[in-house]
Amino acid sequence: MMATDPFIEYWSEILARMPVSPELMVQWKRVLDHGIEAWSRALNEVMATDEFAKLLGLSIEQWLTTQSSFAGNTAPVSLQAEQRSAFAAELRRLEEHLRQLEARIANATEPARGRSIQVPRRRGRRRRAA
């Protein structure tokens, strides 16, 4: 028998006891959103470290070496320390840009809470060109 996730078991028991309502789905989405946010923060903290950049550089170096051996090129392909640092800096820049885009999307999709949307008024009708 396959082991199951206790969290999933708990929610499946709740769903079996009561009908699925919109409120329950809202709660479920909120739980998932909080979990995703927590993992995102934790992973962002880890990826911002120099240790992660070094491990990523080493991993890419090993991958390039493996790829070159498959291609028949036996000369090892390696990234110099300077290249790894530049790659890590570029990766951090891209991650920051991605975070900014995610924040802009979240702000754009957030419902207007108590704010009225003001539509600019037209001053007059435009005349059609004949």
C-alpha positions as CSV (number, residue, x, y, z in Angstrom):
1,M,0.0,0.0,0.0
2,M,1.3,3.4,-0.9
3,A,1.9,6.0,1.8
4,T,-0.3,9.1,1.6
5,D,0.2,12.6,2.7
6,P,-1.5,13.3,6.1
7,F,-2.5,16.8,5.0
8,I,-4.3,15.4,1.9
9,E,-5.9,12.6,4.1
10,Y,-7.2,15.3,6.5
11,W,-8.8,17.4,3.7
12,S,-10.3,14.3,2.1
13,E,-11.9,13.4,5.4
14,I,-13.4,16.9,5.7
15,L,-14.7,16.8,2.2
16,A,-16.3,13.4,2.8
17,R,-18.2,14.7,5.8
18,M,-19.6,17.8,4.3
19,P,-20.6,19.1,0.9
20,V,-18.1,21.3,-0.9
21,S,-19.0,24.9,-0.5
22,P,-17.5,28.1,-1.9
23,E,-16.3,29.0,1.6
24,L,-14.4,25.7,1.9
25,M,-12.8,26.3,-1.5
26,V,-11.7,29.8,-0.5
27,Q,-10.1,28.4,2.7
28,W,-8.4,25.6,0.7
29,K,-7.0,28.2,-1.7
30,R,-5.8,30.4,1.1
31,V,-4.0,27.4,2.7
32,L,-2.4,26.6,-0.7
33,D,-1.4,30.2,-1.3
34,H,0.2,30.5,2.2
35,G,2.1,27.3,1.6
36,I,3.4,28.5,-1.8
37,E,4.4,31.9,-0.3
38,A,6.3,30.2,2.5
39,W,8.2,27.9,0.1
40,S,8.9,30.9,-2.2
41,R,10.4,32.9,0.7
42,A,12.5,30.0,1.9
43,L,13.8,29.2,-1.6
44,N,14.5,32.8,-2.4
45,E,16.6,33.1,0.8
46,V,18.6,30.0,-0.1
47,M,19.1,31.0,-3.7
48,A,20.5,34.4,-2.6
49,T,23.5,32.8,-0.8
50,D,27.0,32.4,-2.2
51,E,26.9,28.7,-1.3
52,F,24.0,28.2,-3.7
53,A,25.7,30.1,-6.4
54,K,28.8,27.9,-6.0
55,L,26.8,24.7,-6.1
56,L,24.9,25.9,-9.1
57,G,28.1,26.8,-10.9
58,L,29.6,23.4,-10.1
59,S,26.4,21.7,-11.2
60,I,26.4,23.5,-14.5
61,E,30.1,22.8,-15.0
62,Q,29.4,19.0,-14.4
63,W,26.5,19.2,-16.8
64,L,28.6,20.9,-19.5
65,T,31.3,18.3,-19.1
66,T,28.8,15.5,-19.4
67,Q,27.2,17.1,-22.5
68,S,30.5,17.5,-24.1
69,S,31.4,13.9,-23.6
70,F,28.1,12.8,-25.2
71,A,28.9,15.1,-28.2
72,G,32.3,13.3,-28.6
73,N,34.3,16.2,-27.4
74,T,36.6,14.9,-24.7
75,A,38.0,18.2,-23.8
76,P,36.5,19.2,-20.4
77,V,34.3,22.3,-20.5
78,S,34.5,24.3,-17.3
79,L,33.5,27.6,-16.1
80,Q,36.1,29.8,-14.6
81,A,35.4,31.4,-11.2
82,E,34.8,34.7,-12.8
83,Q,32.3,33.2,-15.2
84,R,30.5,31.5,-12.3
85,S,30.3,34.8,-10.4
86,A,29.0,36.6,-13.4
87,F,26.4,33.8,-14.0
88,A,25.3,33.9,-10.3
89,A,25.0,37.7,-10.5
90,E,22.9,37.5,-13.6
91,L,20.7,34.8,-12.0
92,R,20.1,37.0,-9.0
93,R,19.3,39.9,-11.3
94,L,16.7,37.7,-13.1
95,E,15.3,36.5,-9.9
96,E,14.8,40.0,-8.6
97,H,13.2,41.0,-11.9
98,L,10.9,38.0,-11.6
99,R,9.9,39.0,-8.0
100,Q,9.1,42.5,-9.2
101,L,6.9,41.1,-12.1
102,E,5.1,38.8,-9.7
103,A,4.4,41.7,-7.3
104,R,3.1,43.8,-10.2
105,I,0.8,41.0,-11.3
106,A,-0.4,40.4,-7.8
107,N,-1.2,44.2,-7.4
108,A,-2.9,44.2,-10.7
109,T,-5.1,41.3,-10.0
110,E,-5.9,42.3,-6.4
111,P,-9.6,43.5,-6.2
112,A,-10.1,47.1,-5.6
113,R,-11.0,47.2,-1.9
114,G,-13.3,50.1,-1.3
115,R,-11.7,52.2,-4.1
116,S,-13.9,53.6,-6.8
117,I,-12.7,53.4,-10.3
118,Q,-12.7,56.8,-12.0
119,V,-13.3,56.9,-15.7
120,P,-12.2,60.0,-17.4
121,R,-15.1,62.0,-18.9
122,R,-15.3,63.0,-22.5
123,R,-15.6,66.6,-23.2
124,G,-17.7,66.3,-26.2
125,R,-18.6,64.1,-29.1
126,R,-16.2,63.7,-31.9
127,R,-17.3,64.4,-35.3
128,R,-16.9,61.8,-38.0
129,A,-15.0,62.8,-41.0
130,A,-17.1,62.8,-44.1
